[in-house]
Amino acid sequence: MKKVKVSLRPIVSKINLPTVLKSTILPRDSIERLFVATQVGEIFYIGNGAVRTFLDIRQRIIKLGDPGGGYDERGLLGLAFHPQFYYNGLFYLHYSLAGTQGPGALPEPFNPNPCDPNTLNLRWVNRETLYDHIDTVEEWFLPANGQPQRRRTLLNLRRPFFNHNGVNSLNFSPETGKLVLTTGDGGSGYDPFNLSQDDMEIAGKIIEMDVSKVTFIGDPPIVTRFNELPVSIQATLTVMAKGVRNIPGISYQRFYNQYMKYVGQVGQDLVESIFSFLHFKPIPVTQLVQASLSNSELDQEGFINFGWRGWEGAFPTSIIGGCSSNPTLDEKTVAYYNEAIGTSVKRIQPLTSYFHKDERPNKFGGTALTGVQAFMGNEIPELTGSVVFTDVVRKAKPQTAARGVLAYSRVRTDGKLNDFSVIETDYNFGSKSAYYVSLGTNIDQTRLYLGVYDSMKVTDFNKGTVFEIVP
């Protein structure tokens, strides 16, 4: 693949951790503006060089960074504008609710042990008391000449752990016009309860929500499973995919009259993966619930399955180090052998993957995928028609400053696994750390925006910068 060099042009700096970068045109406006949502609960918009506050819901967000020392995966996680936002003023938020902190689903950090079957088939019990927090998905309204107002709640989700809640988790599908919610597997590590493969679990899925349907539910119940939802809400939902570990959103790229979908899967210990698919067969939640009630098999031909937790990208999920007592062995043990076999032909293959350890020239050791965006602009012709992605930080020697990574890949015409190439940047961050935490685009995908933070702690404030990626 071609080597690509770009520049980073700062747009706004000294903001809190930028988790979502989206563009839209405000009602009664004529200029497309970049919106920046921060993890702590602020939403800014930028236009004509000015930065203005659109909405501040910091008081509605759970207390972040406690007790984990500042690192957190909760907060304001999703922002999406209705396709008719210019006319109807509707937009949507996904965030972790203040005052909902719980003890968590397990008393200790989870690690599966293939030598101990008791660790391989855990169940999430006492869910109403043993959980970490509650996430909510809400519809908001921007009235004429007024302040944004909360209109209704679409979902209230009880989450078992603090991590893997998704990020950039709300997007509208240009194919169906529905709101797309990406939910992580619930957290900890290795999906201890195998929620991502369970058809009834909301965790570990990509879900389409028909927001044009009125549910008449003022405050939906707090749930973890589809069959716990009122039928009126079930009827608004379809499931696009399962087998999700954690996803930094979904990106759509138009090809003639169809759309390629790009999804990034954050890895466990081995590899980060980007998936692409054109065709898919969503399943209505009402059908999933009916099949569960009748204990019948549902036809899942064409249904997207990313393979987690049996598969990490193109590889059976492995544990680094196994049952051997020989410390010199670089041993990897298949964590869930039976699940890897069971999903081997049901899952889709990734478009490309990159490893946490990679000594090859022009590659890098990654940490966690933080953004995936289709790019259709012509100003960087080497990237036109590609999918661009970011990793939060390149594996490096401890004494060097942290640096994120930009890279890109393309869909092959034969549909096979493709390589990727690092995108070089010329920006000088000096001695400061530069974690690449988010990636965004404008409406027609001709511009790319990069969110960078100086720290991995959400409690270190005002260390964020948003850049435009330019030739």
BELDA-V815710 format. One line per field, one symbol per residue. phi: phi as a letter, one per 20 degrees, with the letter a starting at -180 (. if undefined). Layout:
# BELDA-V815710
phi = ???
This chain:
# BELDA-V815710
phi = .ffcdcdddfdbcldfgeeccccadfgmdcdfcedcddffpdcdccalnddceebcdgfeegfencdenoebcdofdbbbeggdggedmebcccbeffmdfdenecfcgebfcgecgfeecfcedlffdebeacecdcddcdfflcegcfdadebcdedfcfdlenblecbeeffdmefddddffoombmlgdlffeefeeffmcdceceffeeeldfbgfecccffeeggfegfedcdebcmeebcenccdcfcldcceddcedfeeddbdcddcbedbcfdgfgfffffffeldedfdfnfecenfdfcdmecggcdfncefeefefedcdffcgfffffdfdeeeeffbbcdfcbeffmdbeecafcabbfccfdfdffdgneddbcdfbffbfgeeffcfcdbbbbfefemegdeccfeecdfeemeffbeedacbbefemdcccceccebedfeeemddcddeecg
